[in-house]
Amino acid sequence: MALDFATLDLPEPVMQGIRSAGFLTATPIQEAALPLALRGKDVAGQSQTGTGKTAAFLIAIFTRLLRTEVPPAQGSEPRVLIIAPTRELTVQIESDALQLGRYTGLRTLAVYGGIDYGKQRDALGQGCDLLVGTPGRLIDYLKQHVWSPRRVEVLVVDEADRMFDMGFIADLRFILRRLPPPEKRQSFLFSATLSFRVLELTWEFMNNPSQITIMPQQKTAERVEQVLYHVGREDKFPLLLGLMRREGDRFLIFSNTREEARRLEDRLIRNGWDARALTGDVDQKRRLKIMNDFKEGVLPVLVATDVASRGLHIEAVSHVINWDLPQDAEDYVHRIGRTARAGAAGKAISLVDEAGALALEPIEKFISQKIPVEWADDDLFVTEIKPTSEERRRYAEERRARFEARDRMGDRGRRDDRRPHERPRHGGPPSAPAPPAPSAPAAGSADPRRPRRRRRGGGRPGSAPPQTPQAP
């Protein structure tokens, strides 16, 4: 029988937040983690995405803060620090914290890239109780002394495995080493997977944590119905249209590349579907509007790259469609976890063409099961409304403009910490190889750049000693 929140002796403001969020009983990860967390223990938890990890640590955090009195802060000194790898996950955690903590009187603030830097800086300078952020923006403000980590009582690292995947581990360690020592704070680490390198973090930065693993053998959410269609590339979009017409009206479609996501957006709109693409190059204000429209049901179709496959808790997503199979098998689990969240049912459909077939075997090996295959009847293929010549020209111009903008901004936006010969040469041939190291000059010739080096041992065995070149 599932754990009832009323049996946990939680403060009334926390219970009010739980009731307003519509939670009745605890999920398995909450049932396992909350009793330990409420006793002050550190917890490292592994659970499938969408099973309530975020609510588990937020309920424990609000309970601790309400029951612990501390002197007033001097400046911006948050009591809780929550670190997440992506902007989307940061926004989602902030939203959940505002909902669960609405009656606590505690202030939650999120900082992340893509939003007005100065406004976030000013808001953070005014202080907060819970600080949620991505590693880069947290470090920026930390180095400027906008906030101080010296009073952090609770640390949360969410989606720790993604920190490694996205190359944030050095930034994460930079922050953690500036916090109070592990024995003077409570720490939580939650992730969809707990690899050895993630566990190393727990040993280094946590205080004897209790490790919790929920359903380790079942990698995909239990209530997700999975199905796979083998289809040729040319028939793929007509099949997608037929499946969407038959299956429902709330779809999250995943593509491996930005350009393909943009192309899908255009094709779907042309064929009568209201769709938007959510990719890594969408500015943050537009990104938030797209996500909010999709969450509220205003937008029925969201096309996304894997930037959106973690941390999005969106109710009533009936179908996840893999237009492309992901190149990383773990991403398949995270993608289809966007449906069937918190006990609901859902369906995950994968369209596998000639190019994507090679990714199927690693995925099935990773999830330890074969994905059921269905074959589409002829009447399931819907004729696509093709673009006009004017639309083709416009799309080609927009695509060229995006590539040119990416070329102009991309290299300036990246950290230019590569060695000089690794940096792209603008104006020259792409990926020009590094110039070879200068070789030693041949015998009998002079190198004007440096003095002649004498050969060790006077030259090769059996050869005459080198002659000093004569002036002409």
C-alpha positions in Angstrom: 0.0 0.0 0.0 1.4 3.4 -1.0 2.5 5.8 1.7 0.1 8.6 2.7 1.7 12.0 3.1 -0.5 12.6 6.1 1.4 9.9 8.0 4.8 11.8 7.7 4.1 14.5 10.3 4.8 17.3 7.8 4.3 21.0 8.7 0.8 22.3 7.7 2.1 24.7 5.1 3.9 21.8 3.4 0.8 19.7 3.5 -1.2 22.5 2.0 1.2 22.7 -0.9 1.0 18.9 -1.4 -2.8 19.0 -1.5 -2.8 22.0 -3.9 -0.5 20.1 -6.2 -3.0 17.2 -6.2 -0.7 14.6 -4.6 -2.5 12.0 -2.5 0.0 9.2 -2.0 3.7 8.9 -2.4 5.4 7.4 -5.4 8.0 4.6 -4.8 11.0 7.0 -4.8 9.2 9.4 -2.4 8.2 6.5 -0.1 11.8 5.3 0.0 13.5 8.7 0.3 11.3 10.9 2.4 11.6 9.0 5.7 15.4 9.1 5.4 15.5 12.7 4.3 13.2 13.9 7.1 15.6 12.3 9.6 18.4 14.4 8.2 20.1 11.7 6.2 21.9 12.3 2.9 20.2 10.4 0.0 21.5 9.3 -3.4 18.5 8.2 -5.3 18.0 6.5 -8.6 14.6 6.4 -10.1 13.0 6.5 -13.6 12.3 9.9 -14.9 8.8 11.2 -14.1 8.4 9.3 -10.8 8.5 12.2 -8.4 12.2 12.7 -7.6 11.7 16.5 -7.6 8.8 16.5 -5.1 10.7 14.1 -2.9 13.6 16.5 -2.2 11.4 19.6 -2.2 9.1 18.2 0.5 12.1 17.3 2.7 13.7 20.8 2.1 10.6 22.8 3.0 10.1 20.7 6.1 13.7 21.3 7.3 13.7 25.0 6.6 10.4 25.5 8.5 11.6 23.6 11.5 15.0 25.1 11.7 15.5 28.7 12.9 18.5 30.6 11.7 19.8 34.2 12.2 19.0 36.7 9.4 21.2 36.4 6.3 23.9 39.0 5.6 23.2 39.7 1.9 22.3 37.0 -0.5 23.0 33.8 1.4 20.6 31.0 0.3 19.9 28.2 2.7 19.3 25.7 -0.2 21.2 25.2 -3.4 19.7 23.1 -6.2 22.0 22.5 -9.2 20.5 21.2 -12.5 22.2 20.7 -15.9 19.8 22.4 -18.2 17.6 25.5 -18.3 14.5 23.5 -18.9 15.1 21.4 -15.8 15.9 24.5 -13.8 12.6 26.2 -14.8 10.7 23.0 -14.0 12.2 22.7 -10.5 11.5 26.3 -9.8 7.9 25.8 -10.9 7.5 22.8 -8.7 9.1 24.6 -5.8 6.7 27.6 -6.2 3.7 25.2 -6.2 4.7 23.0 -3.3 6.1 25.9 -1.3 3.4 28.5 -1.9 2.2 28.5 1.7 5.6 28.4 3.4 6.6 32.0 2.9 10.0 30.9 1.6 11.5 32.6 -1.5 12.6 30.5 -4.5 14.7 32.0 -7.3 16.1 30.4 -10.5 19.1 31.6 -12.4 20.1 30.3 -15.9 21.3 31.5 -19.3 19.2 33.1 -22.0 17.4 35.5 -19.6 18.3 39.1 -18.9 21.6 38.9 -17.0 21.2 42.1 -15.1 17.7 41.4 -13.9 18.6 38.0 -12.6 21.7 39.5 -10.9 19.6 42.2 -9.2 16.9 39.6 -8.1 19.6 37.3 -6.7 21.2 40.2 -4.9 18.0 40.8 -2.9 18.4 37.3 -1.4 16.4 34.1 -1.5 15.9 30.9 0.6 16.1 28.4 -2.3 18.5 29.0 -5.2 18.0 26.9 -8.3 20.5 27.2 -11.2 22.6 25.9 -13.9 26.4 25.6 -13.2 27.6 28.3 -15.5 25.2 31.0 -14.3 25.7 30.1 -10.6 29.5 30.4 -11.0 29.2 33.7 -12.8 27.3 35.3 -10.0 29.4 33.5 -7.4 32.6 35.0 -8.8 31.0 38.4 -8.7 30.1 37.9 -5.0 26.4 38.4 -5.8 25.6 35.4 -3.6 27.5 33.4 -1.0 27.4 29.6 -0.4 28.6 29.8 3.2 25.1 29.3 4.7 23.9 26.5 2.5 22.2 23.9 4.7 20.8 21.7 1.9 22.5 20.8 -1.4 20.6 19.0 -4.3 22.3 17.8 -7.4 19.6 16.7 -9.9 20.3 14.6 -13.0 23.9 14.1 -12.0 24.6 11.8 -14.9 23.6 14.5 -17.3 26.2 16.8 -15.7 28.8 14.4 -16.9 27.3 13.9 -20.3 27.2 17.7 -20.9 30.7 18.4 -19.6 29.7 20.3 -16.5 31.5 18.1 -14.0 34.4 20.6 -13.5 32.0 23.4 -12.9 30.0 21.3 -10.5 33.1 20.4 -8.5 34.0 24.1 -8.4 30.8 25.0 -6.7 30.7 22.0 -4.3 34.2 22.7 -3.0 33.0 26.2 -1.8 30.1 24.9 0.2 30.2 24.0 3.9 31.7 20.6 4.5 29.4 17.6 3.9 28.9 16.9 7.7 27.5 20.4 8.2 24.8 20.2 5.5 22.3 17.7 4.1 22.8 16.6 0.5 20.6 14.9 -2.1 21.7 13.5 -5.4 19.0 12.2 -7.7 19.4 10.8 -11.2 17.8 8.5 -13.7 21.0 6.5 -13.7 23.7 6.0 -11.1 27.0 5.2 -12.8 30.3 4.6 -11.0 31.4 8.1 -11.8 28.2 9.6 -10.3 28.7 7.5 -7.2 32.2 8.9 -6.9 30.6 12.3 -6.4 28.5 10.9 -3.5 31.6 9.6 -1.8 33.5 12.8 -2.2 30.8 15.4 -1.5 28.2 13.7 0.6 28.1 12.5 4.2 27.6 8.7 4.2 24.5 8.8 1.9 21.8 6.2 1.8 21.6 4.8 -1.7 18.1 4.2 -3.1 17.4 2.3 -6.3 13.8 1.9 -7.5 13.2 -0.8 -10.1 16.7 -1.1 -11.4 15.9 -3.8 -14.0 12.9 -1.9 -15.5 14.6 0.9 -17.4 11.5 2.1 -19.3 8.4 3.4 -17.5 6.1 0.5 -16.8 2.9 2.1 -18.2 4.5 3.2 -21.5 3.2 1.2 -24.4 6.1 1.0 -26.9 5.7 0.3 -30.6 8.0 0.5 -33.6 7.4 0.9 -37.3 9.9 0.0 -40.0 9.4 2.5 -42.8 11.3 3.9 -45.8 12.5 7.4 -45.6 10.2 8.7 -48.3 7.1 7.1 -46.6 8.1 8.3 -43.1 6.2 11.6 -43.0 3.0 10.2 -44.6 3.0 7.5 -41.9 3.6 10.2 -39.2 0.5 12.1 -40.4 -1.6 9.0 -40.4 -0.5 7.9 -36.9 -1.1 11.4 -35.5 -4.6 11.5 -37.1 -5.4 8.1 -35.6 -3.8 8.2 -32.2 -4.7 11.5 -30.5 -4.0 15.2 -30.3 -1.1 15.8 -27.9 2.3 14.8 -29.3 5.9 15.3 -28.3 8.1 14.4 -31.4 11.9 14.0 -31.1 14.4 14.6 -33.8 18.2 14.2 -33.6 19.1 17.5 -35.3 17.9 21.1 -35.1 17.5 21.4 -38.9 15.4 18.3 -39.0 13.2 19.6 -36.2 12.7 22.9 -38.1 11.8 21.0 -41.2 9.3 18.9 -39.3 7.8 22.0 -37.9 7.3 23.5 -41.4 5.9 20.3 -42.8 3.4 19.7 -39.9 2.1 23.3 -40.1 1.7 23.0 -43.9 -0.4 19.8 -43.3 -2.7 21.3 -40.8 -1.0 20.7 -37.4 -0.2 23.5 -35.0 3.4 22.7 -34.2 6.5 24.4 -32.8 10.2 23.4 -32.7 12.1 23.5 -29.4 15.8 23.4 -30.2 19.0 24.5 -28.6 19.2 27.7 -30.7 15.8 29.1 -29.7 16.1 32.1 -27.5 15.0 31.7 -23.9 11.9 33.9 -24.0 10.5 32.1 -27.0 11.5 28.7 -25.5 9.6 29.4 -22.3 6.5 30.5 -24.3 6.6 27.4 -26.4 6.9 25.2 -23.3 4.1 27.0 -21.5 1.8 26.8 -24.5 2.4 23.0 -24.8 2.0 22.5 -21.0 -1.3 24.4 -21.0 -2.6 22.5 -24.0 -2.7 25.5 -26.3 0.0 23.9 -28.5 -0.9 20.3 -29.5 2.5 19.3 -31.1 6.0 20.0 -29.8 9.0 19.0 -32.0 12.1 18.8 -29.9 15.7 17.8 -29.9 17.1 16.0 -26.9 17.6 19.4 -25.2 14.0 18.9 -24.0 14.1 15.3 -23.1 15.1 15.8 -19.5 13.3 17.5 -16.7 10.1 18.4 -18.4 7.0 17.4 -16.4 4.2 18.0 -18.8 0.8 16.5 -17.9 -1.3 14.6 -20.4 1.3 14.0 -23.1 -0.5 11.1 -24.8 2.2 10.2 -27.3 6.0 10.5 -27.7 7.1 9.9 -31.2 10.8 9.2 -32.1 11.1 10.6 -35.6 14.7 9.6 -35.3 16.0 6.9 -33.0 18.5 8.6 -30.6 22.2 7.9 -31.0 22.6 7.3 -27.3 20.5 4.4 -25.9 19.9 6.2 -22.6 18.3 9.0 -24.4 15.6 6.6 -25.6 14.6 6.0 -22.0 14.5 9.7 -21.2 12.5 10.5 -24.3 9.7 8.1 -23.8 9.7 9.0 -20.1 8.0 12.2 -21.1 4.7 10.3 -21.3 3.1 8.0 -18.7 4.4 10.3 -15.9 3.3 9.9 -12.3 1.3 6.7 -12.9 -0.5 7.8 -16.1 -0.5 5.7 -19.2 1.1 6.7 -22.5 2.4 5.5 -25.8 5.9 5.7 -27.4 6.1 5.3 -31.2 9.4 4.9 -33.0 9.7 5.4 -36.8 12.8 3.5 -38.0 14.1 4.1 -41.5 17.2 2.8 -43.3 19.5 5.2 -41.5 18.1 4.7 -38.1 18.1 0.9 -38.1 21.6 0.7 -36.8 20.6 2.4 -33.5 17.9 -0.1 -32.7 20.0 -3.0 -31.5 22.0 -0.9 -28.8 18.7 0.5 -27.5 17.0 -2.9 -27.2 20.1 -4.2 -25.5 20.1 -1.3 -23.0 16.4 -1.7 -22.1 16.7 -5.5 -22.0 13.7 -6.0 -24.2 12.6 -6.1 -27.8 10.4 -3.2 -28.9 7.2 -4.6 -30.4 7.0 -4.1 -34.2 3.8 -3.2 -36.1 3.4 -2.9 -39.9 1.3 -0.1 -41.2 -1.6 -0.7 -43.5 -1.8 1.2 -46.7 -4.6 3.4 -45.5 -2.5 4.6 -42.6 -0.3 6.6 -45.0 -1.6 10.1 -45.6 -0.7 12.1 -48.7 1.5 15.0 -47.7 0.8 18.5 -48.9 4.0 19.4 -50.6 5.6 22.9 -50.4 5.2 25.3 -53.3 8.3 26.5 -55.1 8.1 29.8 -53.2 7.9 28.0 -49.9 11.0 25.9 -50.9 12.9 29.0 -51.8 11.9 30.7 -48.5 12.9 27.6 -46.5 16.3 27.4 -48.2 16.9 31.1 -47.5 16.0 30.8 -43.9 18.1 27.7 -43.5 21.1 29.5 -45.1 20.6 32.5 -42.9 20.6 30.2 -39.8 23.8 28.6 -40.8 25.4 31.9 -41.5 24.3 33.3 -38.2 25.6 30.1 -36.5 29.0 30.5 -38.2 29.2 34.1 -37.1 28.1 33.6 -33.5 29.1 30.0 -32.8 32.9 30.5 -32.5 32.6 33.7 -30.5 30.0 32.0 -28.2 32.2 29.0 -27.5 35.0 29.0 -25.0 38.1 29.7 -27.1 40.4 27.7 -25.0 41.6 25.4 -27.8 45.1 25.4 -29.0 45.7 27.8 -31.9 46.0 25.0 -34.5 42.6 23.6 -33.3 40.7 26.8 -33.9 38.8 27.2 -37.1 40.4 29.5 -39.7 37.8 32.0 -41.0 38.3 32.8 -44.6 40.4 29.7 -45.2 39.4 26.2 -46.1 37.2 24.5 -43.4 39.0 22.2 -41.0 42.4 23.1 -42.4 45.0 20.8 -40.9 47.6 22.2 -38.5 50.8 23.1 -40.2 53.5 20.4 -39.8 56.3 21.0 -37.5 59.4 22.3 -39.3 61.8 19.5 -40.1 65.5 19.7 -39.6 67.3 21.2 -42.6 69.0 18.8 -44.9 72.8 18.5 -44.8 74.4 21.1 -46.9 71.6 23.7 -46.6 71.2 26.5 -44.2 68.1 27.3 -42.2 67.8 31.1 -42.0 65.5 30.9 -38.9 67.8 29.3 -36.4 71.4 28.2 -36.0 72.5 24.9 -37.5 72.4 22.0 -35.0 75.3 19.7 -34.8 74.5 16.0 -35.3 75.1 14.0 -32.2 78.2 11.8 -32.5 79.5 13.8 -35.5 77.0 12.3 -38.1 75.8 8.9 -39.2 78.2 6.0 -39.0 80.3 5.7 -42.1 79.4 9.1 -43.4 81.8 11.9 -43.9 81.6 14.7 -41.4 79.4 17.5 -42.5 81.1 20.3 -44.5 80.7 23.9 -43.6 78.9 25.5 -46.5 81.0 28.0 -48.4 79.8 31.4 -49.3 79.1 31.7 -53.0 
